[in-house]
């Protein structure tokens, strides 16, 4: 069996795909219902970076070796990709400067019925960015250059108290309390009003642009499921396999036919590894989970009183 380098789960095409080997090759489509098996080999290298100016993902020039954990980019790729500039709003290079001068949107993203975060995305990447974050719904509240958008995001965070990041564990807990499109629109409009009453915006207000994303994740959990196994660490030679029951942004939900549990696998844990990769559309692959360290996450039960 051949080893493929796993580059990660991305939504560049508007659908979830597992990129392997080279970023310029089409990824493996991750549709709900497929059977997937990943067997890590213990060997891990940098996954390269996303070049915003060219709108393409680039491979790591040094193919630098990486340790286990949540960081899958070498220092050089973090800088080449403008990750530093995008995260901090500080242009530390000409490239970073170019990135920040592009048009950006300030958005509010909804998870479940009661978690709203503020964020900034380059306008051209908006849809992909929101899908990769697994937002259930979103609304755009302002646009401007990258620096102005970051300033407004910070003000909304400090003055209106909205978080800038939501933990994956929280997103998973919200899987069974999804707002309807009407509810989501109402919650996001109300939050927008609240934000506008508390933050003096330095960017022009827009007609709010609402999008309902949740059906895109195609989540089909077993109806009697009460909890998830959230994988927070993998051994170097871990094996994870099962039937895909949804792709929540960059996190795969895999149903294990042996223990009847659903495992949540975050892309960052597998990125960069050489792995035996099997993907079957119709034919079952034997479920196997070894070398996996997972936490228990309770799901809210529809119809329960508390
Ligand atoms: Zn690199």
Boltz pocket constraint, residues with backbone or C-beta under 6 A from the ligand:
constraints:
  - pocket:
      binder: B
      contacts: [[A, 46], [A, 47], [A, 48], [A, 60], [A, 61], [A, 62], [A, 63], [A, 64], [A, 73], [A, 74], [A, 75], [A, 76], [A, 77], [A, 78]]
      max_distance: 6.0
